[in-house]
Amino acid sequence: MSHISSYYADIRLQTALEEGKSVEQDPGWEILNEAIWACAEEMDLDVGHSIRDYYGRLVYCDWSLSGPAFDRGIGINVNRDTGDVVFICDSYGGYERISGEIKEKVIQNYIALCVTRALSALNYEVEVEEVKHPVDGKKVLVKGVL
Amino acid sequence: MARTIKAEIGPKREIKVEFSGFPGESCFDEADRLKSALKELGLWAISVTVTPKTSSQIAKETATDVVEKKKVLHS
């Protein structure tokens, strides 16, 4: 028999923490880094380590994404105790849409990278395709054949 | 028939995964293996729905693998 499953994805970098290592040593750390850089390239943003709030105050974070049209930026932090991935942004003043869009893209990239790597680890031959839909947005299709 | 996993990743954290060509109930075991592999990478896939394929869907998939045989004349 075969079936179709649907899932909701949550990101928590806990593998290294469970082994008593730091979260920076988690396999997900490098994947998150890759997902952030891919988003930066796709949306023409800069990767850094700080954002600014409404008052212009600097807030440091593990990664930040900002650009000319979004100089305040969105930050990404990984909780060192729980491995939870948190997005931070002072979106007051009309930045809700752009910050939400960046967050969605980073998460989607992260999921696509994880699925690709997981299928490869299970010895599947993997192909990846991106499909852009005018209403539903970008979808990433990952196919694994054993 | 080749065993295939097709994942469709949407922009709102949703993942639709289609398992094809797995004999018996082994697709569910493979789904568990995939979930474990994802969890190690920091991705927690929380099941929302599981829909077994209908017999007609499975028959359709199997039919695509049938290779047409050509008649060959033997002299």
Backbone of each chain as ProteinMPNN parsed JSONL, in Angstrom:
{"seq_chain_A": "MSHISSYYADIRLQTALEEGKSVEQDPGWEILNEAIWACAEEMDLDVGHSIRDYYGRLVYCDWSLSGPAFDRGIGINVNRDTGDVVFICDSYGGYERISGEIKEKVIQNYIALCVTRALSALNYEVEVEEVKHPVDGKKVLVKGVL", "coords_chain_A": {"N_chain_A": [[0.843, -1.202, 0.0], [0.33, 2.324, -0.452], [0.621, 5.769, 0.58], [-0.577, 9.137, 1.354], [0.723, 11.72, 3.215], [0.261, 14.557, 5.311], [2.05, 17.193, 6.822], [2.857, 19.436, 9.532], [5.44, 21.695, 9.957], [8.006, 22.171, 12.366], [10.77, 23.928, 13.723], [13.425, 22.9, 15.639], [16.452, 22.825, 17.139], [17.759, 20.289, 18.495], [19.319, 18.022, 18.538], [22.158, 18.098, 18.979], [22.169, 19.26, 21.517], [20.952, 17.25, 23.036], [22.985, 15.458, 23.044], [24.743, 16.594, 24.683], [26.235, 18.584, 23.597], [27.083, 21.85, 22.176], [24.64, 24.1, 20.771], [25.492, 25.184, 18.422], [26.878, 23.17, 17.262], [25.025, 21.553, 16.22], [23.544, 19.644, 13.562], [21.535, 21.035, 12.305], [22.215, 23.715, 12.555], [24.059, 24.468, 10.599], [22.479, 23.95, 8.403], [20.475, 25.822, 8.776], [21.953, 28.137, 8.476], [22.605, 27.882, 5.766], [20.029, 28.022, 4.677], [19.319, 30.622, 5.305], [21.216, 32.154, 3.878], [20.474, 31.405, 1.311], [17.953, 32.53, 1.15], [18.68, 35.212, 1.351], [20.03, 35.569, -1.058], [17.994, 35.061, -2.862], [16.169, 37.13, -2.309], [17.666, 39.362, -2.501], [19.091, 40.374, -0.21], [21.078, 41.398, 2.661], [23.249, 39.503, 4.747], [23.769, 39.558, 8.195], [24.603, 40.318, 11.619], [23.01, 41.803, 13.282], [20.088, 43.77, 14.096], [17.864, 46.617, 13.833], [15.725, 48.465, 16.027], [12.549, 50.244, 16.143], [13.328, 52.679, 17.23], [15.89, 52.873, 16.398], [17.742, 51.502, 17.811], [20.364, 49.13, 18.322], [20.166, 45.627, 17.98], [21.586, 42.635, 18.774], [22.0, 39.473, 17.091], [21.912, 35.934, 16.108], [21.84, 35.603, 13.321], [21.1, 38.015, 10.804], [18.859, 39.53, 8.47], [18.732, 41.964, 6.067], [17.976, 44.833, 3.987], [18.068, 47.421, 1.384], [15.388, 48.297, 1.157], [14.466, 47.484, 3.508], [15.801, 48.275, 5.956], [15.784, 48.045, 8.693], [15.635, 45.356, 9.354], [15.441, 41.737, 9.943], [15.847, 39.462, 12.581], [17.41, 36.322, 13.455], [17.426, 33.988, 15.934], [18.827, 31.332, 17.866], [17.739, 29.543, 20.545], [19.868, 28.851, 23.189], [19.449, 26.973, 25.173], [17.144, 25.475, 24.602], [17.045, 25.062, 21.87], [15.179, 26.154, 20.243], [14.082, 28.018, 17.415], [13.967, 31.391, 16.836], [12.421, 34.193, 15.422], [13.114, 37.616, 15.204], [11.867, 40.905, 15.084], [11.248, 44.35, 14.785], [8.451, 45.198, 13.703], [6.826, 47.352, 13.572], [5.232, 50.018, 11.892], [4.767, 49.319, 9.263], [6.254, 47.108, 8.416], [5.411, 44.542, 8.542], [4.6, 42.835, 6.432], [6.898, 42.395, 4.778], [8.705, 41.334, 6.653], [7.376, 39.032, 7.419], [7.33, 37.659, 5.017], [10.06, 37.139, 4.569], [10.649, 35.52, 6.755], [8.992, 33.294, 6.187], [10.222, 32.375, 3.841], [12.799, 31.653, 4.708], [12.173, 29.561, 6.447], [10.884, 27.793, 4.685], [12.996, 27.209, 2.929], [14.686, 25.96, 4.744], [13.19, 23.669, 5.429], [13.07, 22.403, 2.915], [15.8, 21.868, 2.453], [16.306, 20.121, 4.576], [14.555, 17.948, 3.998], [15.647, 17.092, 1.572], [18.245, 16.324, 2.385], [17.606, 14.356, 4.282], [16.328, 12.394, 2.731], [18.444, 11.691, 1.058], [20.171, 10.627, 2.962], [18.764, 8.357, 3.515], [19.344, 6.866, 1.385], [18.064, 7.522, -1.029], [17.724, 8.597, -4.444], [17.846, 11.91, -5.228], [15.857, 14.6, -6.457], [15.351, 18.067, -6.963], [12.954, 20.603, -7.334], [11.711, 23.837, -8.098], [8.626, 25.501, -7.919], [6.816, 28.215, -8.997], [3.93, 29.824, -7.968], [1.278, 32.007, -8.802], [-0.696, 32.606, -6.882], [-0.542, 30.792, -4.646], [2.118, 31.057, -4.012], [5.678, 30.268, -3.743], [6.522, 26.871, -4.269], [8.315, 24.05, -3.189], [9.448, 21.172, -4.681], [10.411, 18.012, -3.815], [11.829, 15.076, -4.871], [12.323, 11.714, -4.238], [13.871, 8.739, -5.247], [14.08, 5.283, -4.835]], "CA_chain_A": [[0.0, 0.0, 0.0], [1.027, 3.609, -0.417], [-0.262, 6.768, 1.174], [-0.204, 10.551, 1.301], [0.679, 12.319, 4.553], [0.578, 15.979, 5.361], [2.692, 17.523, 8.09], [3.172, 20.817, 9.866], [6.851, 21.632, 10.334], [8.523, 23.033, 13.42], [12.237, 23.818, 13.757], [14.039, 22.898, 16.967], [17.761, 22.197, 17.013], [17.951, 19.622, 19.789], [20.164, 16.821, 18.432], [23.434, 18.339, 19.666], [21.887, 19.509, 22.941], [20.692, 15.947, 23.674], [24.279, 14.757, 23.179], [25.568, 17.394, 25.592], [27.063, 19.523, 22.82], [26.459, 23.172, 22.023], [23.672, 24.15, 19.668], [26.235, 25.522, 17.199], [27.381, 21.915, 16.686], [23.876, 20.806, 15.717], [23.501, 19.626, 12.093], [20.571, 22.04, 11.859], [22.822, 25.057, 12.572], [24.638, 24.686, 9.272], [21.349, 23.975, 7.459], [19.821, 27.121, 8.967], [22.857, 29.108, 7.848], [22.422, 27.739, 4.316], [18.666, 28.49, 4.345], [19.334, 32.091, 5.429], [21.981, 32.692, 2.743], [19.666, 31.177, 0.102], [16.901, 33.552, 1.195], [19.344, 36.493, 1.06], [20.307, 35.605, -2.499], [16.705, 35.098, -3.566], [15.477, 38.398, -2.087], [18.674, 40.419, -2.594], [19.26, 40.923, 1.147], [22.403, 41.206, 3.26], [23.277, 38.706, 5.978], [24.611, 40.17, 9.223], [24.373, 39.804, 12.981], [22.27, 42.767, 14.114], [18.946, 44.483, 13.518], [17.558, 47.839, 14.578], [14.308, 48.598, 16.349], [11.895, 51.477, 15.676], [14.087, 53.838, 17.727], [17.239, 52.815, 15.843], [18.659, 50.8, 18.723], [20.935, 47.912, 17.753], [19.889, 44.376, 18.695], [22.431, 41.583, 18.189], [21.345, 38.173, 16.913], [22.78, 34.949, 15.453], [21.858, 36.032, 11.922], [20.09, 39.025, 10.454], [18.654, 39.765, 7.038], [18.246, 43.326, 5.839], [18.233, 45.336, 2.632], [17.771, 48.851, 1.229], [13.972, 48.563, 1.41], [14.144, 46.911, 4.823], [17.072, 48.484, 6.66], [15.639, 47.66, 10.098], [16.061, 43.955, 9.34], [14.817, 40.68, 10.761], [16.891, 38.663, 13.214], [17.125, 34.902, 13.727], [18.169, 33.521, 17.104], [18.571, 29.965, 18.319], [17.822, 29.476, 22.003], [20.979, 27.961, 23.533], [19.014, 25.928, 26.107], [16.07, 24.625, 24.079], [17.218, 24.843, 20.431], [14.085, 26.797, 19.494], [14.496, 29.06, 16.477], [13.07, 32.532, 17.046], [12.604, 35.338, 14.521], [12.815, 38.867, 15.92], [11.797, 42.077, 14.21], [10.333, 45.413, 15.191], [7.741, 45.386, 12.433], [5.95, 48.527, 13.671], [5.434, 51.019, 10.849], [4.592, 48.798, 7.902], [7.228, 46.073, 8.047], [4.855, 43.206, 8.825], [4.551, 41.993, 5.231], [8.245, 41.989, 4.348], [9.33, 40.453, 7.661], [6.67, 37.748, 7.328], [7.757, 37.004, 3.782], [11.436, 36.648, 4.777], [10.541, 34.402, 7.7], [8.429, 32.148, 5.461], [11.211, 31.856, 2.886], [13.872, 30.976, 5.454], [11.629, 28.287, 6.947], [10.657, 26.908, 3.533], [14.317, 26.74, 2.496], [15.178, 25.021, 5.765], [12.448, 22.402, 5.275], [13.492, 21.772, 1.647], [17.154, 21.338, 2.648], [16.206, 18.966, 5.479], [13.932, 16.816, 3.295], [16.631, 16.629, 0.592], [19.315, 15.611, 3.094], [17.059, 13.16, 4.928], [16.122, 11.371, 1.699], [19.777, 11.234, 0.638], [20.681, 9.773, 4.043], [18.046, 7.084, 3.427], [19.811, 6.277, 0.113], [17.229, 7.862, -2.192], [18.264, 9.539, -5.434], [16.971, 13.05, -4.975], [15.75, 15.718, -7.406], [14.639, 19.203, -6.355], [12.39, 21.526, -8.332], [10.926, 24.927, -7.495], [7.492, 25.897, -8.746], [6.245, 29.477, -8.511], [2.496, 29.93, -8.236], [0.891, 33.398, -8.552], [-1.549, 32.76, -5.689], [-0.036, 29.988, -3.524], [3.52, 31.359, -3.744], [6.658, 29.267, -4.182], [6.493, 25.527, -3.693], [9.516, 23.275, -3.502], [9.124, 19.763, -4.856], [11.585, 17.146, -3.637], [11.455, 13.709, -5.245], [13.347, 10.715, -3.945], [13.594, 7.424, -5.839], [14.957, 4.255, -4.25]], "C_chain_A": [[0.884, 1.26, 0.0], [0.066, 4.649, 0.15], [0.265, 8.186, 0.991], [-0.349, 11.111, 2.714], [0.887, 13.816, 4.433], [1.074, 16.297, 6.774], [2.755, 19.039, 8.273], [4.59, 20.79, 10.424], [7.209, 22.637, 11.419], [10.039, 22.842, 13.474], [12.717, 23.92, 15.201], [15.361, 22.141, 16.877], [18.142, 21.541, 18.342], [18.914, 18.44, 19.744], [21.468, 16.993, 19.21], [23.218, 18.535, 21.169], [21.66, 18.196, 23.688], [21.972, 15.138, 23.872], [25.248, 15.535, 24.067], [26.485, 18.369, 24.88], [26.355, 20.868, 22.72], [25.573, 23.178, 20.774], [24.354, 24.504, 18.336], [26.778, 24.275, 16.512], [26.251, 21.054, 16.116], [23.913, 20.784, 14.189], [22.557, 20.686, 11.524], [21.14, 23.453, 11.794], [23.343, 25.412, 11.182], [23.528, 24.757, 8.208], [20.633, 25.324, 7.549], [20.651, 28.229, 8.317], [22.672, 29.096, 6.326], [21.057, 28.29, 3.871], [18.605, 30.022, 4.368], [20.074, 32.716, 4.244], [21.21, 32.52, 1.433], [18.553, 32.216, 0.013], [17.484, 34.919, 0.826], [19.585, 36.645, -0.44], [19.01, 35.783, -3.291], [16.037, 36.473, -3.469], [16.419, 39.607, -2.11], [18.837, 41.162, -1.251], [20.694, 40.676, 1.626], [22.271, 40.371, 4.538], [24.225, 39.384, 6.964], [24.306, 39.567, 10.571], [23.675, 40.824, 13.871], [21.105, 43.367, 13.34], [18.76, 45.778, 14.315], [16.068, 47.874, 14.883], [13.798, 49.945, 15.84], [12.694, 52.719, 16.051], [15.534, 53.853, 17.227], [18.241, 52.11, 16.733], [19.089, 49.466, 18.117], [20.594, 46.699, 18.623], [20.718, 43.284, 18.015], [21.683, 40.256, 18.122], [22.298, 37.216, 16.186], [22.934, 35.257, 13.964], [20.855, 37.18, 11.771], [20.02, 39.13, 8.941], [18.082, 41.167, 6.881], [18.6, 43.754, 4.422], [17.844, 46.794, 2.542], [16.304, 49.197, 1.546], [13.534, 48.078, 2.793], [15.384, 47.019, 5.707], [17.001, 48.107, 8.142], [16.058, 46.193, 10.286], [15.254, 43.021, 10.217], [15.948, 39.813, 11.319], [16.445, 37.231, 13.436], [18.036, 34.48, 14.877], [17.835, 32.071, 17.397], [18.783, 29.95, 19.831], [18.867, 28.433, 22.411], [20.571, 26.826, 24.477], [18.005, 24.964, 25.496], [16.238, 24.288, 22.593], [16.098, 25.455, 19.6], [14.629, 27.919, 18.617], [13.472, 30.2, 16.559], [13.425, 33.659, 16.067], [12.247, 36.605, 15.282], [12.844, 40.039, 14.943], [10.866, 43.106, 14.839], [9.59, 45.819, 13.921], [6.798, 46.597, 12.462], [6.272, 49.515, 12.552], [5.436, 50.455, 9.444], [5.583, 47.746, 7.459], [6.692, 44.644, 8.248], [4.958, 42.286, 7.609], [5.935, 41.478, 4.858], [8.899, 41.056, 5.367], [8.69, 39.066, 7.632], [7.125, 36.95, 6.117], [9.16, 36.398, 3.938], [11.416, 35.42, 5.69], [10.037, 33.131, 6.997], [9.463, 31.526, 4.529], [12.342, 31.114, 3.585], [13.383, 29.6, 5.909], [11.421, 27.298, 5.797], [11.982, 26.353, 3.005], [14.865, 25.69, 3.459], [14.502, 23.656, 5.597], [12.94, 21.661, 4.03], [14.886, 21.151, 1.789], [17.123, 20.083, 3.525], [15.633, 17.747, 4.761], [14.931, 16.226, 2.29], [17.718, 15.803, 1.281], [18.821, 14.319, 3.734], [16.863, 12.046, 3.907], [17.461, 10.825, 1.2], [20.362, 10.28, 1.681], [20.001, 8.402, 4.038], [18.303, 6.394, 2.08], [18.897, 6.511, -1.096], [18.037, 8.733, -3.161], [17.316, 10.722, -5.455], [17.034, 14.1, -6.087], [14.951, 16.821, -6.737], [14.183, 20.15, -7.468], [11.603, 22.616, -7.605], [9.818, 25.333, -8.457], [6.909, 27.179, -8.165], [4.789, 29.585, -8.941], [2.058, 31.356, -7.904], [0.07, 33.602, -7.279], [-0.927, 32.051, -4.476], [1.417, 30.306, -3.168], [4.43, 30.236, -4.218], [6.435, 27.928, -3.483], [7.775, 24.823, -4.089], [9.107, 21.808, -3.563], [10.409, 18.947, -4.741], [11.134, 15.716, -3.925], [12.618, 12.778, -4.958], [12.946, 9.379, -4.524], [14.601, 6.42, -5.286], [15.125, 3.115, -5.228]], "O_chain_A": [[2.044, 1.223, 0.412], [-1.145, 4.436, 0.194], [1.389, 8.402, 0.539], [-1.406, 10.994, 3.332], [1.609, 14.283, 3.551], [0.591, 15.753, 7.767], [2.712, 19.808, 7.312], [4.908, 19.954, 11.27], [6.778, 23.79, 11.394], [10.535, 21.73, 13.293], [12.447, 24.902, 15.892], [15.379, 20.948, 16.572], [18.768, 22.165, 19.199], [19.289, 17.908, 20.789], [21.836, 16.131, 20.008], [23.99, 18.036, 21.987], [22.11, 18.035, 24.823], [22.047, 14.262, 24.733], [26.421, 15.181, 24.185], [27.407, 18.918, 25.484], [25.199, 21.015, 23.116], [25.744, 22.372, 19.86], [23.853, 24.165, 17.264], [27.102, 24.307, 15.324], [26.491, 19.965, 15.595], [24.271, 21.787, 13.571], [22.751, 21.172, 10.41], [20.619, 24.299, 11.067], [23.101, 26.502, 10.664], [23.623, 25.519, 7.245], [20.235, 25.896, 6.534], [20.11, 29.139, 7.689], [22.592, 30.145, 5.685], [20.946, 28.937, 2.829], [17.922, 30.636, 3.549], [19.607, 33.7, 3.671], [21.278, 33.375, 0.55], [18.248, 32.72, -1.068], [16.869, 35.686, 0.085], [19.37, 37.713, -1.013], [18.945, 36.549, -4.252], [15.414, 36.931, -4.427], [16.022, 40.726, -1.782], [18.735, 42.387, -1.174], [21.419, 39.854, 1.066], [21.314, 40.515, 5.3], [25.348, 39.741, 6.609], [23.811, 38.443, 10.664], [23.743, 40.719, 15.095], [21.126, 43.46, 12.112], [19.416, 45.998, 15.333], [15.251, 47.381, 14.106], [14.529, 50.69, 15.188], [12.738, 53.691, 15.297], [16.311, 54.737, 17.588], [19.44, 52.111, 16.457], [18.296, 48.766, 17.487], [20.72, 46.745, 19.847], [20.567, 43.04, 16.818], [20.848, 39.952, 18.973], [23.356, 37.627, 15.708], [24.035, 35.179, 13.418], [19.889, 37.285, 12.527], [20.988, 38.857, 8.232], [17.07, 41.509, 7.492], [19.413, 43.121, 3.748], [17.341, 47.36, 3.513], [16.015, 50.245, 2.124], [12.38, 48.244, 3.188], [15.945, 46.015, 6.147], [18.031, 47.876, 8.776], [16.741, 45.846, 11.249], [14.501, 43.44, 11.096], [16.891, 39.477, 10.603], [15.255, 36.954, 13.587], [19.258, 34.602, 14.797], [16.701, 31.632, 17.202], [19.855, 30.294, 20.329], [18.765, 27.268, 22.026], [21.277, 25.822, 24.571], [17.999, 23.777, 25.824], [15.637, 23.329, 22.109], [16.071, 25.29, 18.381], [15.518, 28.669, 19.022], [12.273, 29.992, 16.373], [14.592, 34.021, 15.916], [11.203, 36.669, 15.932], [13.729, 40.142, 14.094], [9.811, 42.754, 15.366], [10.047, 46.677, 13.166], [6.064, 46.842, 11.505], [7.438, 49.813, 12.294], [6.03, 51.035, 8.535], [5.744, 47.508, 6.262], [7.436, 43.67, 8.136], [5.346, 41.124, 7.723], [6.126, 40.28, 4.649], [9.572, 40.097, 4.989], [9.37, 38.054, 7.798], [7.285, 35.731, 6.179], [9.411, 35.278, 3.492], [12.08, 34.418, 5.424], [10.582, 32.044, 7.188], [9.57, 30.304, 4.436], [12.791, 30.07, 3.113], [14.092, 28.603, 5.774], [11.741, 26.115, 5.919], [12.078, 25.172, 2.674], [15.428, 24.676, 3.048], [15.166, 22.62, 5.62], [13.196, 20.458, 4.072], [15.127, 20.044, 1.307], [17.824, 19.108, 3.253], [16.157, 16.641, 4.895], [15.046, 15.007, 2.17], [18.068, 14.717, 0.819], [19.524, 13.309, 3.733], [17.189, 10.89, 4.175], [17.589, 9.627, 0.949], [20.967, 9.264, 1.341], [20.575, 7.413, 4.493], [17.587, 5.472, 1.689], [18.961, 5.767, -2.074], [18.912, 9.497, -2.754], [16.116, 10.556, -5.675], [18.106, 14.441, -6.586], [13.984, 16.549, -6.026], [14.924, 20.449, -8.404], [10.915, 22.347, -6.62], [10.046, 25.488, -9.657], [6.55, 27.229, -6.989], [4.461, 29.455, -10.12], [2.415, 31.876, -6.847], [0.139, 34.667, -6.665], [-0.802, 32.645, -3.405], [1.901, 29.866, -2.125], [4.02, 29.367, -4.988], [6.194, 27.865, -2.277], [8.261, 24.989, -5.208], [8.506, 21.272, -2.632], [11.368, 19.168, -5.48], [10.193, 15.21, -3.314], [13.749, 13.022, -5.379], [11.82, 8.923, -4.325], [15.806, 6.67, -5.268], [15.825, 2.146, -4.933]]}, "seq_chain_B": "MARTIKAEIGPKREIKVEFSGFPGESCFDEADRLKSALKELGLWAISVTVTPKTSSQIAKETATDVVEKKKVLHS", "coords_chain_B": {"N_chain_B": [[8.323, -2.11, -9.342], [9.591, 1.14, -8.737], [10.4, 2.516, -5.543], [9.077, 5.458, -4.371], [9.299, 8.739, -3.015], [7.577, 11.67, -2.784], [7.836, 14.985, -1.959], [6.078, 17.898, -1.213], [6.677, 21.152, -0.567], [5.268, 23.787, 0.995], [4.725, 27.407, 1.377], [3.871, 27.938, 3.965], [4.87, 26.406, 6.109], [3.894, 23.885, 5.577], [3.968, 20.465, 4.658], [3.509, 18.157, 2.146], [3.512, 14.789, 1.675], [4.016, 12.161, -0.539], [3.866, 8.736, -0.785], [4.913, 6.147, -2.838], [4.707, 2.921, -4.387], [5.439, 1.204, -2.345], [5.525, -1.931, -0.79], [2.823, -3.607, 0.858], [2.378, -2.615, 4.22], [4.621, -1.158, 4.431], [5.126, 1.454, 3.703], [4.357, 3.042, 5.8], [6.257, 2.474, 7.719], [8.435, 3.531, 6.411], [7.737, 6.188, 6.376], [7.997, 6.763, 9.073], [10.766, 6.408, 9.36], [11.672, 8.485, 7.772], [10.656, 10.683, 9.18], [12.161, 10.463, 11.535], [14.742, 10.872, 10.536], [14.501, 13.497, 9.688], [14.016, 14.786, 12.101], [16.454, 14.524, 13.404], [17.844, 16.39, 12.011], [16.767, 18.67, 12.918], [14.217, 19.242, 12.179], [10.955, 19.023, 12.955], [8.434, 17.06, 12.079], [5.127, 17.305, 12.211], [2.417, 15.235, 12.217], [-0.462, 15.816, 10.266], [-2.53, 14.912, 8.525], [-3.253, 11.588, 7.343], [-3.603, 9.802, 4.486], [-4.589, 6.905, 3.09], [-3.865, 5.498, -0.134], [-6.249, 4.955, -2.751], [-7.405, 1.856, -4.212], [-7.636, 2.164, -6.949], [-5.958, 4.333, -7.453], [-3.492, 3.213, -6.807], [-3.401, 1.168, -8.695], [-3.255, 2.677, -11.009], [-0.744, 3.876, -10.723], [0.872, 1.609, -10.813], [0.357, 0.729, -13.353], [1.761, 2.479, -14.989], [4.237, 1.487, -14.967], [4.295, -0.701, -16.561], [5.842, -2.281, -19.166], [5.673, -2.002, -22.589], [5.585, -4.76, -24.765], [7.309, -5.643, -27.673], [6.54, -7.306, -30.704], [8.647, -9.645, -32.128], [10.044, -10.769, -35.077], [11.087, -13.997, -35.761], [13.507, -15.421, -37.715]], "CA_chain_B": [[8.074, -0.66, -9.324], [10.514, 1.875, -7.851], [9.779, 3.163, -4.387], [9.241, 6.896, -4.569], [8.728, 9.676, -2.039], [7.502, 13.023, -3.344], [7.462, 15.959, -0.932], [5.729, 19.238, -1.713], [6.864, 22.047, 0.582], [4.59, 25.061, 0.754], [5.307, 28.556, 2.09], [3.315, 28.107, 5.328], [5.353, 25.301, 6.947], [3.177, 22.645, 5.334], [4.663, 19.497, 3.805], [2.658, 17.047, 1.702], [4.434, 13.732, 1.245], [3.337, 11.046, -1.206], [4.668, 7.507, -0.83], [4.44, 5.273, -3.914], [5.464, 1.714, -4.718], [5.876, 0.456, -1.162], [4.665, -3.105, -0.597], [2.128, -3.772, 2.147], [2.297, -1.471, 5.135], [5.989, -0.646, 4.617], [5.174, 2.909, 3.5], [4.228, 3.689, 7.113], [7.584, 2.34, 8.346], [9.324, 4.478, 5.726], [7.337, 7.521, 6.85], [8.614, 6.91, 10.403], [12.215, 6.583, 9.156], [11.862, 9.839, 7.244], [10.414, 11.622, 10.29], [13.324, 10.386, 12.438], [15.888, 11.511, 9.859], [14.238, 14.946, 9.699], [14.138, 15.258, 13.488], [17.895, 14.644, 13.683], [18.31, 17.625, 11.361], [16.116, 19.805, 13.566], [12.883, 19.479, 11.623], [9.934, 18.19, 13.589], [7.274, 16.964, 11.177], [3.962, 16.926, 13.013], [1.404, 14.693, 11.296], [-1.767, 16.478, 10.23], [-3.442, 13.907, 7.961], [-2.679, 10.429, 6.643], [-4.647, 9.301, 3.589], [-4.165, 5.764, 2.262], [-4.294, 5.631, -1.524], [-7.294, 4.017, -3.145], [-6.895, 0.78, -5.069], [-7.532, 2.665, -8.337], [-4.738, 5.17, -7.519], [-2.335, 2.299, -6.808], [-3.412, 0.478, -9.992], [-2.803, 3.655, -12.004], [0.716, 4.009, -10.563], [1.497, 0.361, -11.245], [0.189, 0.625, -14.812], [2.775, 3.273, -15.691], [5.497, 0.737, -14.997], [4.2, -1.822, -17.485], [6.611, -2.031, -20.389], [5.044, -2.629, -23.764], [6.473, -5.711, -25.426], [7.184, -5.641, -29.136], [6.638, -8.622, -31.347], [9.863, -9.738, -32.932], [9.975, -11.901, -36.002], [12.261, -14.887, -35.743], [13.661, -16.014, -39.061]], "C_chain_B": [[9.014, 0.024, -8.324], [9.745, 2.482, -6.677], [10.11, 4.655, -4.449], [8.604, 7.681, -3.427], [8.753, 11.057, -2.679], [7.039, 13.971, -2.247], [7.203, 17.315, -1.578], [5.758, 20.183, -0.51], [6.274, 23.412, 0.262], [5.202, 26.184, 1.583], [4.843, 28.713, 3.542], [3.651, 26.923, 6.233], [4.643, 23.977, 6.682], [3.965, 21.757, 4.371], [3.665, 18.395, 3.449], [3.587, 15.981, 1.139], [3.646, 12.552, 0.675], [4.293, 9.864, -1.296], [4.08, 6.593, -1.907], [5.339, 4.048, -4.054], [5.957, 0.916, -3.524], [4.955, -0.743, -0.942], [4.044, -3.124, 0.809], [2.056, -2.482, 2.952], [3.657, -0.77, 5.274], [6.111, 0.865, 4.391], [5.078, 3.652, 4.841], [5.553, 3.613, 7.881], [8.544, 3.356, 7.734], [9.005, 5.912, 6.153], [7.963, 7.796, 8.23], [10.117, 7.142, 10.286], [12.512, 7.999, 8.676], [11.684, 10.879, 8.361], [11.597, 11.649, 11.254], [14.531, 11.097, 11.84], [15.721, 13.034, 9.866], [14.454, 15.528, 11.097], [15.602, 15.436, 13.878], [18.472, 15.928, 13.104], [17.621, 18.872, 11.932], [14.729, 20.123, 13.034], [11.889, 18.49, 12.223], [8.701, 18.217, 12.696], [6.091, 16.427, 11.968], [2.84, 16.494, 12.065], [0.092, 15.456, 11.409], [-2.808, 15.493, 9.688], [-2.64, 12.765, 7.343], [-3.799, 9.819, 5.81], [-4.117, 8.117, 2.784], [-4.669, 5.944, 0.833], [-5.37, 4.591, -1.833], [-6.692, 2.957, -4.064], [-6.748, 1.252, -6.517], [-6.287, 3.549, -8.504], [-3.495, 4.283, -7.611], [-2.233, 1.591, -8.162], [-2.879, 1.386, -11.091], [-1.278, 3.823, -11.954], [1.428, 2.788, -11.128], [1.461, 0.243, -12.764], [1.264, 1.388, -15.556], [4.091, 2.521, -15.804], [5.471, -0.429, -15.991], [4.917, -1.46, -18.782], [5.945, -2.767, -21.545], [6.041, -3.559, -24.441], [6.227, -5.671, -26.921], [7.286, -7.062, -29.657], [7.88, -8.624, -32.228], [9.762, -10.976, -33.819], [11.254, -12.727, -35.906], [12.379, -15.542, -37.098], [14.108, -17.465, -38.923]], "O_chain_B": [[9.203, -0.457, -7.206], [8.596, 2.902, -6.814], [11.271, 5.048, -4.564], [7.525, 7.342, -2.941], [9.809, 11.553, -3.069], [5.968, 13.781, -1.671], [8.0, 17.807, -2.376], [4.979, 20.04, 0.433], [6.739, 24.103, -0.644], [6.093, 25.944, 2.397], [5.38, 29.549, 4.269], [2.818, 26.488, 7.028], [4.771, 23.041, 7.471], [4.551, 22.236, 3.4], [3.056, 17.781, 4.326], [4.363, 16.252, 0.223], [2.739, 12.019, 1.316], [5.398, 9.987, -1.824], [2.884, 6.3, -1.889], [6.554, 4.12, -3.868], [6.808, 0.039, -3.676], [3.734, -0.587, -0.91], [4.66, -2.715, 1.793], [1.721, -1.416, 2.436], [3.827, 0.102, 6.127], [7.079, 1.485, 4.832], [5.635, 4.738, 5.003], [5.928, 4.544, 8.593], [9.357, 3.962, 8.432], [9.904, 6.744, 6.274], [8.399, 8.911, 8.514], [10.684, 7.961, 11.01], [13.475, 8.629, 9.113], [12.461, 11.827, 8.471], [11.993, 12.711, 11.734], [15.248, 11.823, 12.529], [16.696, 13.768, 10.032], [15.002, 16.62, 11.253], [15.953, 16.377, 14.591], [19.444, 16.483, 13.617], [17.868, 19.989, 11.477], [14.135, 21.141, 13.389], [11.985, 17.281, 12.015], [8.02, 19.235, 12.568], [6.055, 15.256, 12.346], [2.376, 17.27, 11.23], [-0.402, 15.71, 12.508], [-3.842, 15.267, 10.317], [-1.512, 12.948, 6.886], [-4.815, 9.375, 6.345], [-3.287, 8.298, 1.892], [-5.758, 6.474, 0.611], [-5.394, 3.503, -1.258], [-5.61, 3.141, -4.62], [-5.852, 0.804, -7.231], [-5.64, 3.528, -9.551], [-2.574, 4.556, -8.381], [-1.144, 1.429, -8.711], [-2.155, 0.946, -11.984], [-0.612, 3.903, -12.986], [2.439, 2.9, -11.822], [2.393, -0.268, -13.385], [1.649, 0.987, -16.654], [4.949, 2.86, -16.619], [6.495, -1.068, -16.234], [4.616, -0.443, -19.408], [5.692, -3.971, -21.488], [7.195, -3.194, -24.662], [5.083, -5.664, -27.378], [8.016, -7.896, -29.122], [8.112, -7.683, -32.987], [9.438, -12.072, -33.361], [12.361, -12.192, -35.965], [11.427, -16.161, -37.572], [14.297, -18.151, -39.927]]}, "name": "protein", "num_of_chains": 2, "seq": "MSHISSYYADIRLQTALEEGKSVEQDPGWEILNEAIWACAEEMDLDVGHSIRDYYGRLVYCDWSLSGPAFDRGIGINVNRDTGDVVFICDSYGGYERISGEIKEKVIQNYIALCVTRALSALNYEVEVEEVKHPVDGKKVLVKGVLMARTIKAEIGPKREIKVEFSGFPGESCFDEADRLKSALKELGLWAISVTVTPKTSSQIAKETATDVVEKKKVLHS"}
